[in-house]
Amino acid sequence: MIYSTATVPVNSAGKTLLTHAQAWAGLELKARYARLFLPPGLCTHCDLVEESKTHIVREATIAGEELREIVIFEPAQKVSFFQASGPREGVIINELFVDEIGALQLRFYCYLGLRGKEPGGPEEQAQQAWMNGDKGYKSALISTLQRTRELLAEGKL
């Protein structure tokens, strides 16, 4: 089992301030258009195949892996990416929350396994190390906030 987590402040020093609503709008757009929000080259394809008021289903190629995700929205709070097909099974969550001092934070966490691989084996350990590393999901959080600020500056948010 892979468990990974990372948290970044939404409004770090020197950056354009984002409101909770603006940060949430960025997360919603990321769910629909991952290629535009993830670090360059990480997502090469992302198509919506189903959409409703509560969820979307998307097919994407991320880090060279084809996957299908059911994405559930908990408005203004959480986006959950359930891995319906692809190399992983489980859930990846992006969550907005206000910490104990009143600062808006964006957190990633996941509970995943690798299909067809030994639980806790070398493949899962390698995935865990990647997720926790500099190029892992923390970089996706930072990239998401950067793109959200760009859209705000362009008047598209």
LINWOGI-V689795 format. One line per field, one symbol per residue. ss: DSSP state (2 for helix, 1 for strand, 0 for the rest). psi: psi as a letter, one per 20 degrees, with the letter a starting at -180 (. if undefined). burial: 1 if it has 24 or more other ideal C-beta (glycine too) atoms within 12 Angstrom, else 0. Layout:
# LINWOGI-V689795
ss: ???
psi: ???
burial: ???
This chain:
# LINWOGI-V689795
ss: 0111111110000000000222222222222202222000001111111110001111111100111111111100011111111001111111111100000111111111110000000222222222220000222222222222222220000
psi: pppqqqpqphnqpiqppprghggghghghghhlhhihrqpigpipoppiqpahirrpqpqopkjpprpqooppnpjgqppnpnhrahqqbqppppprpaijjppqpppqqoqrppjqppjahghhggggghirhjbhhhhgggghghghghghikj.
burial: 0101111111100000010101111111111111111110011001000000001111110110001111111000111111110111111111111000000111111101110000000001001101100001111111111111101000001
